[in-house]
Amino acid sequence: MKKTLFDKIWEKHVVKTIENGPSVFYIDRHYVHEVTSPQAFAGLDARGIKVRRPDLVTATADHNVPTINQHLPIADELSALQVAKLEDNCTNHGIEAFGLNHKHQGIVHVIGPEMGFTQPGMTMVCGDSHTSTHGAFGAIAFGIGTSEVEMVLATQCLMQRKPKQMRINVNGELNEGVTAKDVILYVIAKLTTSGGTGYFVEFAGDTFRNMSMEERMTVCNMSIEMGARGGLIAPDQTTYDYLKGRQHVPQGEAFDAAVERWSQLYSDEEAAFDAELHYKASEIPPMITFGTNPGMGIGVNQSIPRTSEVEAGQQQTLSKALSYMEFGEGDAIAGKKIDYVFIGSCTNGRIEDLRQVAGIVKGQQKAPHVTAWIVPGSKAVEAQAIEEGIDAVLKEAGFELRQPGCSACLAMNDDKIPAGKYCVSTSNRNFEGRQGPGSRTLLASPITAAKAALSGVVEA
């Protein structure tokens, strides 16, 4: 029987199948951060049991950490408590933790791949929906709830039902200035935020095949925004080249043997998917969102839809979104004034993203009324940016290079967009108040965000 990439990984990790029920599913790597783990550890402690495989758990502090003056105590009491609790729990259970000021601290979905914890064929979970990022390596990776975090800590397994499978094919060469972020925003705009519900998605086609690993991570990161359980891409030479030599990847002959195993991870020809979609890369423009969910996206040179142009069931949602954003039906998105630019997050806080921004803004100045924050996804990205002189380029352009963390992706730390202000953001969600109460978010690529910072408006 022909198998998909997902089938091959799934079948190797099912410990037990329960008739008419879920499967007991083995987890290779469990990522943990300070927000969704305290109750899980408290549950273990209340039952008097220890973490079953602390060597398979990787912990870091990311959501609550400040992105300036990280050498000082955290001022916010709740954030300080959560970060301290993570460190205590990890110490008590023998888990290696990359806390604040550790040289490997950063966003959990950034440090996992860069340290080589994330590898093809693995199963990975975290109490965070954007765990789907790790699917870029040909892995089954998805977010779980706090009670499931406790289950995995206690047993290294999870009860799971096998999801349906969808393949999204994009073929062709991308137009100049179009990035991986534009591709995934385009797909979500076509599919809607519920179009992938119930599915695990494989991204296929030469457009994805020609992307770097960091670009593939951007795509898989946002697969959750179409409602999918997760997304994955078959590993290839690009994957092996990225992984070779990283700290936790097999070395020498063991690496060659691992590549031999990983090279079997692909969907067989004629393998069956429950749904399959096809798009042309040449039709994808630089994208930006105008509304309050990631599916409300258009090309930067297009106009905001009118309620008469969408399906009847979507008209009220569109009207409400435009009211929140204070945008008019049929308005051109280009030329809209913006106040903030945020470049960072687990979607676009990697070194390639910072290089793209530096390439756009070098020798220029941001608009005087725009606040521009650049937040690296990890200490390693921060160090690389300094080594390459990117920090100096950004500073000369009036941008602020801050310290690693989730920052203004979500309003769980000090980096908040003020009420009523417009922010072009490279993060993954534009829900009402996502970046701060009353804030208005326009999702876009680092290139589009950098251009907006320079001109002070959305650039076509």
Helices and strands as residue ranges (DSSP letters): H 5-13, E 14-17, E 23-26, E 29-32, H 38-47, G 54-56, E 57-60, H 77-93, E 97-98, H 108-115, E 123-126, G 129-137, E 140-143, H 146-155, E 157-160, E 164-171, H 180-191, E 199-204, H 206-209, H 213-221, G 222-226, E 230-232, H 237-243, H 253-262, E 275-280, G 281-283, E 287-289, E 297-299, G 307-309, H 312-325, E 340-343, H 345-348, H 351-361, E 371-374, H 379-387, H 390-396, E 400-401, G 407-409, E 422-425, E 440-443, H 446-455
